[in-house]
Amino acid sequence: MPKSRGLDWAITGLIVALLLAGGIVAAALHRPILTAAGLENPGGEPTIAPTMFVEPTPEPEPVVEPDLAPPPPLPPGGPAPDPAVLQQRLAALDTSRIVTADGSPAAIAYEILDAATGEVLAGSNAAQPLIPASNTKTLTAVAVMNAFDGDERFATRVVAPDPSTIVLVGGGDPLLRVEPVSEGAYPAPASLRALAEATAAALREAGTTTVSLGYDASLFEGDGWAPTWPESYRDQVTPITALWADEGRVDGARSRTPALAAAQLFAGQLAELGVTVTGEPAAVAGSGRELARVESEPVHVLVEQAMLRSNNSFTELLGFQLAARTGHPTTFAGSTAAIAEQLTELGLWEDTAHLDDASGLSRSNVFSAGLLARANLHLLTTPRLTAILDGLPVAGVTGTLADRFSDPVSSAARGVARAKTGTLSFVSSLAGTTVTSDGALVVYAVLANGQVSGWDAKVWEDQVVGVLTGCGC
């Protein structure tokens, strides 16, 4: 090796040695500083997990079923509240502001049941018939699901009495839409658009491009308007019919002739698909060869959606379907008779109860807090029905309960209790389930009638559920 290269290597080695020595000395000098700053832990275990930089195995995507998921298991049952203690705490709640216009006490009632045994844990005026408002829907849900298996679907069809005529036949699908929902949405109702596309394809195959259009909504009787409903309800409920789309709404407003409106929209869709519809749609009897059909979501999904949305029109239509299913006239009287019949079969109905509609809009509907509590207990303890309760709003978190349960007395129920609300002028109700601080699953129903201040009634209802939920007693 040449001397110059050997000298170069020697100098390089000396530089490296000096640098290493300097680093060791510097580290030694600065170690107290590093240790004090928490940047070095002498003798400690490594603080970075060996797997930190290992790419994790991706978890499989959850499978989303189109129908309701199985209900979660009931929580482990803790001891139920002591009835005497719970009753005392509920009786101590301030009800002085729940008064009528003349200052006298309004009618209030409640009943609380142990879900495990059905035992009454507390109650007040629980047998008194009161106006339940929208909690009527709970009775309708129980009755419908008792009469149906839950997997049934209702078909909207197009039939052809002759080669140049088609008829749109309503099957009583409450969720039928004009246009389909976005892909992957839940629920995924049937649509007039899908029916129009199938109909146009069938007509083209037959060589037909021009037709007249009729519509048939005769599955249900009457004009679809309950005798107990005032005209002011027109913005809250659509006349009940076996044929509508988008709940009978046209440009955001509820049509008073929803079957005709659906037929007119259907005619427009056919025209877009190259089928000419002559004249105006007319009401006719639907018969002849079936060209196309679309089917509703299963009955249990329809019931779930009616409860979840507290939708008056959907619920009334389900009441008419119940009447048809059980051989009653497809009228409001037939619907409510069918509800009473099913609840009687289940041992829930009371002779003092009375219904004039299925949704709770009628102020002539009355039944007791005890009946409402037992109806909720039936939903809770019947495995195929518990998903209906699982969809109800959560106290202080979702839906109609999002802005409630905000005072200290009721706050224990926030995020725990689920409930269906009911509201009319001078009427309020709240019914559902909760879990006490001891882990007991309980059912409750609370009603108030005649009060001037709906707000004060709701505060008291929330406090009843808050005391119940927080009762480690």
ZAMARGU-4260 file (C-alpha; in steps of 0.2 Angstrom, whole numbers, plus 5000, padded with zeros to 4 digits):
<rodrens>
0) 5000/5000/5000 | 5007/5017/4996 | 5012/5028/5011 | 5000/5042/5007 | 4985/5030/5007
5) 4991/5022/5023 | 4993/5039/5031 | 4975/5044/5025 | 4968/5028/5033 | 4977/5032/5049
10) 4971/5050/5050 | 4953/5044/5046 | 4953/5031/5060 | 4960/5045/5073 | 4946/5057/5068
15) 4932/5043/5070 | 4940/5038/5087 | 4939/5056/5093 | 4921/5058/5087 | 4916/5043/5097
20) 4925/5048/5112 | 4917/5065/5111 | 4900/5058/5109 | 4902/5047/5125 | 4909/5061/5135
25) 4894/5073/5129 | 4881/5060/5133 | 4889/5058/5150 | 4889/5076/5153 | 4871/5078/5147
30) 4863/5063/5155 | 4857/5071/5170 | 4849/5084/5160 | 4841/5071/5148 | 4835/5061/5163
35) 4828/5076/5172 | 4818/5081/5156 | 4811/5063/5155 | 4820/5060/5139 | 4830/5046/5146
40) 4826/5032/5158 | 4842/5024/5165 | 4839/5005/5166 | 4821/5007/5161 | 4811/4996/5149
45) 4808/5002/5131 | 4794/5014/5130 | 4789/5010/5112 | 4780/4994/5109 | 4789/4982/5097
50) 4773/4981/5087 | 4771/5000/5085 | 4778/5000/5067 | 4770/4983/5062 | 4756/4986/5050
55) 4740/4980/5058 | 4729/4967/5051 | 4714/4975/5044 | 4698/4969/5053 | 4684/4963/5041
60) 4671/4975/5036 | 4655/4972/5046 | 4641/4964/5036 | 4626/4975/5036 | 4610/4965/5034
65) 4595/4974/5026 | 4583/4969/5040 | 4583/4973/5058 | 4599/4966/5067 | 4595/4953/5081
70) 4592/4962/5098 | 4606/4964/5110 | 4605/4952/5125 | 4597/4959/5140 | 4609/4966/5153
75) 4613/4955/5168 | 4598/4958/5180 | 4603/4967/5196 | 4591/4968/5210 | 4575/4978/5207
80) 4571/4993/5217 | 4562/4991/5233 | 4544/4996/5229 | 4542/5006/5245 | 4558/5016/5243
85) 4555/5019/5225 | 4537/5024/5228 | 4542/5036/5241 | 4555/5045/5230 | 4543/5047/5216
90) 4529/5054/5227 | 4542/5067/5233 | 4543/5074/5216 | 4536/5092/5214 | 4520/5091/5204
95) 4513/5108/5210 | 4516/5116/5192 | 4506/5103/5183 | 4489/5111/5184 | 4474/5115/5173
100) 4468/5132/5168 | 4459/5135/5184 | 4474/5130/5195 | 4468/5113/5200 | 4479/5098/5199
105) 4480/5090/5181 | 4478/5072/5180 | 4494/5062/5181 | 4498/5044/5181 | 4512/5031/5180
110) 4516/5013/5182 | 4533/5005/5183 | 4536/4986/5181 | 4551/4975/5184 | 4555/4968/5167
115) 4561/4951/5174 | 4546/4947/5184 | 4532/4959/5178 | 4530/4965/5196 | 4523/4982/5199
120) 4536/4992/5207 | 4527/5009/5208 | 4512/5017/5202 | 4500/5031/5204 | 4482/5032/5196
125) 4489/5018/5185 | 4471/5012/5180 | 4464/5029/5176 | 4460/5030/5157 | 4469/5045/5150
130) 4473/5052/5133 | 4489/5044/5127 | 4493/5055/5111 | 4506/5047/5101 | 4509/5032/5113
135) 4494/5025/5105 | 4507/5019/5092 | 4514/5007/5104 | 4497/4997/5105 | 4496/4997/5086
140) 4514/4990/5085 | 4510/4976/5097 | 4494/4972/5088 | 4501/4972/5071 | 4516/4961/5076
145) 4504/4949/5085 | 4494/4946/5069 | 4508/4946/5056 | 4523/4935/5056 | 4533/4950/5052
150) 4541/4945/5035 | 4526/4949/5024 | 4527/4962/5011 | 4514/4973/5002 | 4515/4974/4983
155) 4511/4989/4972 | 4507/4981/4955 | 4503/4986/4937 | 4490/4975/4928 | 4484/4976/4910
160) 4465/4973/4907 | 4468/4975/4888 | 4483/4978/4877 | 4481/4997/4877 | 4476/4999/4896
165) 4486/4998/4912 | 4481/5000/4930 | 4492/5005/4944 | 4486/4995/4959 | 4490/5000/4977
170) 4494/4987/4990 | 4495/4998/5005 | 4514/5001/5006 | 4517/5015/5018 | 4535/5018/5013
175) 4532/5018/4994 | 4543/5032/4986 | 4542/5041/4970 | 4561/5039/4967 | 4573/5026/4975
180) 4584/5030/4990 | 4602/5030/4988 | 4611/5014/4986 | 4615/5006/5003 | 4602/5016/5013
185) 4592/5008/5026 | 4577/5005/5024 | 4577/5003/5005 | 4558/5006/5001 | 4550/5001/4984
190) 4548/5016/4972 | 4537/5021/4958 | 4552/5023/4947 | 4557/5005/4948 | 4539/5000/4944
195) 4539/5012/4929 | 4555/5005/4922 | 4548/4987/4924 | 4532/4992/4916 | 4540/5001/4902
200) 4551/4986/4898 | 4536/4974/4898 | 4526/4986/4886 | 4540/4987/4874 | 4542/4969/4874
205) 4524/4968/4869 | 4526/4981/4856 | 4516/4994/4865 | 4521/5012/4867 | 4504/5021/4870
210) 4492/5017/4884 | 4479/5024/4895 | 4482/5023/4914 | 4470/5019/4928 | 4473/5017/4946
215) 4465/5006/4960 | 4466/5010/4978 | 4451/5000/4983 | 4460/4989/4995 | 4455/5001/5009
220) 4438/5008/5011 | 4431/5026/5014 | 4439/5043/5011 | 4454/5040/5023 | 4450/5054/5035
225) 4445/5049/5053 | 4429/5057/5059 | 4438/5062/5075 | 4451/5072/5066 | 4449/5091/5064
230) 4453/5099/5047 | 4469/5107/5056 | 4477/5090/5056 | 4478/5090/5037 | 4497/5096/5038
235) 4501/5081/5050 | 4493/5066/5042 | 4488/5061/5024 | 4471/5054/5020 | 4474/5035/5022
240) 4474/5026/5006 | 4481/5009/4998 | 4490/5019/4985 | 4502/5034/4988 | 4520/5039/4986
245) 4531/5049/4997 | 4517/5048/5010 | 4506/5058/4998 | 4517/5073/4997 | 4518/5083/4981
250) 4531/5097/4981 | 4532/5096/5000 | 4513/5097/5003 | 4501/5083/5008 | 4489/5079/4994
255) 4471/5077/4998 | 4470/5064/4984 | 4486/5055/4986 | 4481/5040/4975 | 4478/5051/4960
260) 4494/5060/4964 | 4504/5044/4963 | 4496/5039/4947 | 4500/5056/4939 | 4518/5055/4945
265) 4519/5037/4938 | 4512/5043/4921 | 4526/5056/4920 | 4539/5043/4923 | 4532/5032/4910
270) 4533/5047/4898 | 4551/5049/4902 | 4554/5031/4897 | 4546/5033/4880 | 4528/5027/4884
275) 4514/5039/4880 | 4500/5040/4892 | 4484/5047/4885 | 4472/5056/4895 | 4471/5059/4914
280) 4473/5044/4926 | 4456/5038/4931 | 4450/5027/4946 | 4445/5010/4940 | 4445/4992/4946
285) 4462/4984/4943 | 4461/4967/4934 | 4470/4958/4921 | 4488/4951/4917 | 4501/4957/4929
290) 4515/4967/4920 | 4526/4972/4935 | 4527/4974/4953 | 4537/4981/4967 | 4536/4975/4985
295) 4537/4984/5002 | 4550/4981/5016 | 4544/4967/5028 | 4531/4971/5040 | 4543/4972/5055
300) 4553/4985/5046 | 4537/4995/5042 | 4532/4994/5061 | 4550/4999/5066 | 4550/5014/5055
305) 4532/5020/5060 | 4538/5019/5078 | 4555/5027/5075 | 4548/5042/5066 | 4532/5042/5076
310) 4524/5044/5059 | 4505/5046/5060 | 4501/5041/5042 | 4512/5026/5042 | 4504/5020/5058
315) 4486/5022/5052 | 4490/5013/5036 | 4497/4999/5046 | 4481/4999/5056 | 4471/4997/5040
320) 4482/4982/5035 | 4479/4974/5052 | 4460/4976/5048 | 4462/4968/5031 | 4473/4954/5039
325) 4460/4950/5052 | 4444/4951/5042 | 4438/4968/5049 | 4432/4982/5038 | 4447/4992/5031
330) 4441/5008/5040 | 4446/5017/5056 | 4433/5008/5066 | 4439/4991/5058 | 4457/4996/5062
335) 4454/5000/5080 | 4443/4985/5083 | 4457/4974/5076 | 4469/4982/5088 | 4458/4979/5103
340) 4455/4961/5097 | 4474/4957/5096 | 4477/4965/5113 | 4463/4956/5121 | 4471/4940/5114
345) 4487/4944/5122 | 4478/4948/5139 | 4483/4967/5138 | 4466/4976/5133 | 4456/4984/5147
350) 4437/4987/5145 | 4440/5005/5150 | 4451/5008/5135 | 4444/5016/5119 | 4452/5020/5102
355) 4446/5030/5087 | 4462/5029/5077 | 4479/5020/5077 | 4491/5034/5078 | 4485/5044/5093
360) 4479/5060/5084 | 4462/5057/5091 | 4458/5066/5108 | 4445/5053/5111 | 4458/5039/5113
365) 4460/5034/5131 | 4469/5020/5140 | 4478/5018/5157 | 4496/5020/5161 | 4495/5001/5167
370) 4490/4996/5149 | 4504/5006/5141 | 4517/4999/5153 | 4511/4981/5150 | 4512/4984/5131
375) 4530/4990/5132 | 4534/4975/5143 | 4527/4964/5130 | 4538/4972/5117 | 4553/4970/5128
380) 4550/4952/5133 | 4545/4945/5116 | 4562/4942/5107 | 4556/4946/5089 | 4549/4963/5095
385) 4563/4970/5105 | 4571/4979/5090 | 4556/4990/5090 | 4561/4997/5107 | 4579/4997/5102
390) 4575/5010/5089 | 4566/5022/5101 | 4575/5039/5105 | 4588/5039/5119 | 4586/5051/5134
395) 4595/5067/5132 | 4604/5060/5116 | 4593/5057/5101 | 4576/5061/5092 | 4562/5068/5102
400) 4572/5066/5118 | 4588/5075/5113 | 4584/5091/5122 | 4576/5083/5137 | 4583/5076/5154
405) 4594/5091/5157 | 4590/5095/5175 | 4599/5087/5190 | 4584/5076/5195 | 4582/5068/5178
410) 4600/5068/5172 | 4603/5050/5178 | 4593/5044/5164 | 4603/5053/5150 | 4610/5040/5138
415) 4602/5026/5147 | 4583/5027/5146 | 4573/5024/5129 | 4556/5031/5127 | 4542/5035/5115
420) 4534/5052/5118 | 4516/5058/5115 | 4511/5076/5114 | 4495/5085/5110 | 4489/5101/5118
425) 4486/5098/5136 | 4492/5080/5134 | 4509/5072/5137 | 4515/5055/5139 | 4532/5045/5140
430) 4534/5027/5140 | 4549/5015/5137 | 4563/5006/5146 | 4578/5010/5157 | 4591/5001/5168
435) 4593/5006/5186 | 4610/5010/5194 | 4609/4992/5201 | 4607/4985/5184 | 4588/4981/5185
440) 4579/4982/5168 | 4562/4991/5171 | 4548/4997/5160 | 4538/5013/5164 | 4523/5023/5157
445) 4520/5041/5162 | 4505/5051/5157 | 4498/5069/5161 | 4482/5076/5155 | 4474/5094/5156
450) 4490/5103/5161 | 4492/5121/5154 | 4511/5120/5154 | 4517/5106/5143 | 4535/5110/5148
455) 4531/5107/5166 | 4523/5090/5163 | 4538/5085/5152 | 4550/5090/5166 | 4540/5079/5179
460) 4540/5064/5167 | 4559/5066/5164 | 4561/5067/5183 | 4551/5051/5186 | 4562/5042/5174
465) 4578/5050/5181 | 4573/5045/5199 | 4569/5027/5193 | 4586/5025/5183 | 4596/5032/5198
470) 4587/5022/5211 | 4601/5011/5218 | 4588/5006/5231
</rodrens>
